[in-house]
Amino acid sequence: MRKLLLSLFLITTNCAASYTANHTTTINSIRIYNSELLYFYTASMPEDSPCSGTFFALSDNLTDKQFDRYYSMLLAAKTTGAQVTIGYDNTESANCINTRPYAESLRIH
């Protein structure tokens, strides 16, 4: 179990899309809706995102393996209270899902 948690802390997961900025914060809550979209609320949101949402979303284009990896990392970060760095796109052409910024990468500190 310790090895699993340690490996989760050391893994950085990236989506296929690129990102242009990072935001460091903590995870407040995680929600999965019937549409299988995963949203996660953070202690703070980036001010430079063109998306106006109050939480991040995971892309619905992730493979099952990528989704599971993100979900595991989010659960570990929420459970331990560890800081995370979230990569996102802060350009004017950034993709948003229902006004929420996509999390393009996730790193646990």
C-alpha positions, 0 to 999 in steps of 0.5 A, a space after each residue: 500500500 505504501 508503494 502504491 501511494 508513493 507511486 501515485 505521488 510521483 506520477 504526473 499524468 497528462 492528457 493528449 492536449 497541451 497546456 499553457 499554465 499551472 495552478 497550485 492548490 488543494 482539492 476540496 471535493 470530487 464529483 462524478 455525474 451520470 454523464 461520467 464527467 468528473 469535476 473537482 473543486 479546489 481551494 482556489 481557481 486560476 484568475 487567468 483562465 478564459 473559462 469562468 467555472 468554479 471547478 476543474 473538469 476532466 476531459 471526456 476523451 480520456 481512456 479508462 486507464 487515464 481516467 482511473 489514474 487521474 481519479 486515483 491521484 485526486 483521491 490521494 490528494 484529497 485524502 492526504 490534503 497534499 497540494 496539487 499542481 494542475 496544468 490547464 490552457 489559459 489561451 483565448 482558444 482554450 477548451 472549456 466544458 460547460 464553462 469549466 477549465 479542463 485539467 490537462 495535467 495533474 501533479 501531487 506534491 
